[in-house]
Amino acid sequence: MTIGISIALMLASLLMMLLILLRKGKGGGLSDLFGGGFSSSFGSSSVVERNLDRLTVITGLLWLVCIVALGLLLRP
C-alpha cells in the first residue's frame, strides 16, 4: 500500500512541477506556447489559465493527501 502511495506522490510531484512551470509569470511563460497568451480584453483570465489553476489546486490537494497518508502509515 505504501508503494502505491509513494508512486502517486512522485507522479503528483512531477505534475506539480510541470503545472507550475506552465503558469504565466510577469513576462509570459511556457503557457503561451499552448494558447495561454489569448486572454480576453475585459481583464479576466483566459479559459486555459483557469483550467491550469484548477489542475494545479487539484494536484496540490492530491500531493497533500499522499503526504498525510504516508505519514500516518509510516509512523512508529
N, C-alpha and C positions, 0 to 999 in steps of 0.2 A: 504494500500500500504506500509506503514512504517513497518507493522508487517512482511510482506513478505521479505522486505529488511533486517530487523533485524534478521530474521531466516537465511537468506542467509549469513549474516555477521557472525553469530555464527557458522554455518557449515564451512564457509571458514576459520575461525579462528582455529577451531579444526583440519581441514585438513592441515592447515599450520603447526601446532604444530607437527602433525604426520609426515609430509614430512620432516621437519627439523630434527626430531629425527632419521629418516631413512637415512639421509645423512651420508656419510663416513667421519669420522674425521681423525685425525692423527694416532690413534691407531686402526682404524676399527670401525665400528658402527653396528647398527641393520640391515643396508642394506646387510651385509654379510650373514645374515640368509636367505635372499631372492635372493641370487645369485649375489649380488653386488661385491663379492670378486673375481669374474672371470673377470679379465681385460687382455687385450692383452699386449704383451711384447714390443710393439712399443711406449709405453708411453702415448697412448691416453686413454681416459676414456672409460669405457665399455658402452654398449648399455643401460644397466639398469641405470647407473649413468646419462647418457644424458637424458633419459626419465624422471628420477627423477628431474633433473634440469628443464626440460620443464614444468613438472607438478607444480613444486614449483613456477616458474615465472608466470604461468597462474593463479594459485591460489592466488598469491600475487596481481596480477592485479585485479582479481575479488574482493578481500578484499578491495583494494583501491577504486574501483568503488562504492562498497557498503558504505564505509565511506563517500565519497563525496556526494553520493545520499542522505544519511541520513542527512548529514549536510545541504544540500540545502532544504530538505523537512521540517526539524525541526527548521529552523532559524525563529526568531520572525519577 
